[in-house]
Amino acid sequence: ERQRYPEETVNIVKSAFTGGVVGWVYGGLPAFRQARRAFIEGSQGELFQNRADAVQSAHRAGLRSFIRYGWRWSWRVAAFVAIFNTVSTGLSVYRNKTTISNFASAGAFTGALFRMHLGLHGLAGGFVFGAAFGIPAGGLLMIMQKLAGETLQEKRNRERREQYEQKLAEWQSRLSVTDVLGQVESNAVGGPQTEIARES
């Protein structure tokens, strides 16, 4: 109706993107340092044209590892964050309240989903780990919303109330225009009839 995406959807996309960036840095920086160190240790006997060429070659080796291992972490963290936020937001919207149990359930579901390829033990471990991760993450998100001054549910309810009041005002203004037009029309129809009555 408002020609824009819901705020919950935008928040899920933003958090998935942020998770991807954090995952890339988390996986890429250690790989960059390790590949650079391994290149320096392994290239003791190589000849380089000058010192800048040697440094540039070490940085290229590190950058390749940064991209390769950063990507591996990036998409996994982004997927985890997106699934976690989708489930927790879906539960919050469905129940029309934000509670820790929503985040614990979302964490348990996401953890189990990511570990189910390891069998029943992995599924159970992912479930427990996800629930344990979801509780503090949910508490942190709820505290941040409280500090912002308005939770998402309060904002959604306020926007619905404002939209309802706006539509009600538009409807009443249209109704008053219809009443005015009806009076003008009855005056226009009544005018010729009174003139005819006067002539007869």
C-alpha positions in Angstrom: 0.0 0.0 0.0 2.8 2.4 0.8 4.9 1.5 -2.3 7.8 0.3 -0.2 9.1 -2.9 1.4 8.2 -3.7 5.0 10.7 -2.6 7.5 11.2 -6.2 8.7 12.2 -7.3 5.3 14.7 -4.5 4.9 16.1 -5.3 8.3 16.6 -9.0 7.3 18.4 -8.0 4.2 20.6 -5.5 6.0 21.5 -7.9 8.7 22.3 -10.6 6.2 24.6 -8.2 4.3 26.3 -7.1 7.6 26.7 -10.8 8.6 28.3 -11.5 5.2 30.8 -8.7 5.6 31.7 -9.7 9.2 32.1 -13.3 8.1 34.3 -12.3 5.2 36.6 -10.3 7.6 36.5 -13.0 10.2 37.5 -15.7 7.7 39.7 -13.6 5.5 42.0 -11.7 7.8 43.6 -14.8 9.5 43.9 -16.5 6.1 45.5 -13.3 4.7 48.1 -13.3 7.5 48.8 -17.0 7.3 49.2 -17.0 3.5 51.5 -14.0 3.6 53.6 -15.6 6.3 53.7 -18.9 4.4 54.7 -17.1 1.2 57.5 -15.2 3.0 58.8 -18.4 4.6 58.5 -20.5 1.4 60.2 -17.9 -0.9 63.5 -17.4 0.9 65.5 -18.7 -2.1 63.4 -16.9 -4.8 64.9 -13.9 -6.6 62.8 -10.8 -6.9 63.6 -7.7 -9.0 63.4 -5.5 -6.0 61.9 -5.2 -2.5 58.6 -3.8 -3.8 58.2 -6.8 -6.1 58.7 -9.2 -3.1 56.2 -7.3 -0.9 53.7 -7.1 -3.8 54.0 -10.9 -4.4 53.4 -11.6 -0.6 50.3 -9.3 -0.6 48.9 -11.0 -3.7 49.3 -14.4 -2.0 47.6 -13.1 1.1 44.8 -11.4 -1.0 44.0 -14.7 -2.8 43.6 -16.4 0.6 41.6 -13.5 1.9 39.1 -13.8 -1.0 39.0 -17.6 -0.9 38.5 -18.2 2.8 36.6 -15.0 3.4 34.0 -16.1 0.9 33.7 -19.4 2.6 32.9 -17.8 5.9 30.9 -14.9 4.3 28.1 -16.9 2.7 27.7 -19.2 5.7 27.4 -16.4 8.2 25.1 -14.4 5.9 22.8 -17.5 5.4 22.8 -18.2 9.2 21.9 -14.6 10.0 19.2 -14.4 7.3 17.5 -17.6 8.4 17.8 -16.7 12.1 16.3 -13.2 11.5 13.6 -14.6 9.1 12.4 -17.1 11.7 12.5 -14.8 14.6 10.8 -11.9 12.7 8.2 -14.3 11.4 7.4 -15.5 14.9 7.3 -12.0 16.2 4.9 -10.8 13.5 2.7 -13.9 13.8 2.5 -13.7 17.6 2.5 -9.8 17.5 5.0 -9.6 20.4 8.8 -9.9 20.7 10.0 -12.4 23.3 13.2 -14.3 24.1 11.4 -17.5 23.2 11.1 -16.3 19.6 14.9 -15.8 19.4 15.6 -19.1 21.2 13.3 -21.0 18.7 14.9 -19.2 15.7 18.4 -20.1 17.0 17.4 -23.7 17.6 15.9 -24.1 14.2 18.8 -22.4 12.4 21.4 -24.4 14.4 19.7 -27.7 13.7 19.4 -26.8 10.0 23.1 -26.1 9.7 24.1 -29.3 11.6 21.6 -31.8 10.3 24.1 -33.1 7.7 26.1 -34.6 10.6 23.2 -36.9 11.6 21.1 -37.1 14.7 23.9 -36.1 17.0 24.7 -33.0 14.9 21.0 -32.1 14.7 20.7 -32.2 18.5 23.9 -30.4 19.0 23.0 -27.7 16.5 19.6 -27.4 18.2 21.1 -26.9 21.6 23.9 -24.6 20.4 21.4 -22.5 18.3 19.0 -22.1 21.3 21.9 -21.1 23.5 23.1 -18.6 20.9 19.6 -17.3 20.3 18.8 -16.3 23.9 21.7 -13.7 24.3 21.4 -12.5 20.7 17.6 -11.9 21.2 18.2 -10.2 24.6 20.8 -7.9 22.9 18.4 -7.1 20.1 15.5 -6.4 22.6 17.8 -4.1 24.7 18.8 -2.2 21.5 15.2 -1.7 20.6 14.3 -0.5 24.1 17.2 2.0 23.9 16.0 3.2 20.5 12.8 4.2 22.3 10.3 2.1 20.3 10.1 -1.6 19.6 9.2 -2.8 16.1 5.7 -3.9 17.3 5.1 -0.5 18.9 6.2 1.2 15.7 4.1 -1.2 13.5 1.0 -0.5 15.8 1.6 3.2 15.7 1.9 3.2 11.8 -1.3 1.1 11.5 -3.2 3.5 13.8 -1.9 6.5 11.8 -2.8 4.8 8.5 -6.3 4.0 9.9 -6.8 7.6 11.1 -5.6 8.9 7.7 -8.0 6.7 5.8 -10.9 7.6 8.1 -10.2 11.3 7.6 -10.1 10.8 3.8 -13.4 8.9 3.9 -15.0 11.6 6.0 -13.9 14.3 3.6 -15.2 12.3 0.7 -18.5 11.8 2.5 -18.8 15.6 3.3 -18.1 16.3 -0.4 -20.9 13.9 -1.4 -23.3 15.6 1.1 -22.5 19.0 -0.4 -23.0 17.7 -3.9 -26.3 16.2 -2.9 -27.5 19.5 -1.4 -26.4 21.4 -4.5 -28.2 18.9 -6.7 -31.4 19.1 -4.7 -31.3 22.9 -4.8 -30.8 22.8 -8.6 -33.7 20.3 -9.1 -35.9 22.2 -6.6 -35.4 25.6 -8.3 -37.1 24.9 -11.6 -40.0 23.0 -9.9 -40.7 26.1 -7.7 -40.7 28.3 -10.8 -43.1 26.0 -12.6 -45.4 26.0 -9.6 -45.3 29.9 -9.5 -46.2 30.1 -13.2 -49.2 27.7 -12.9 
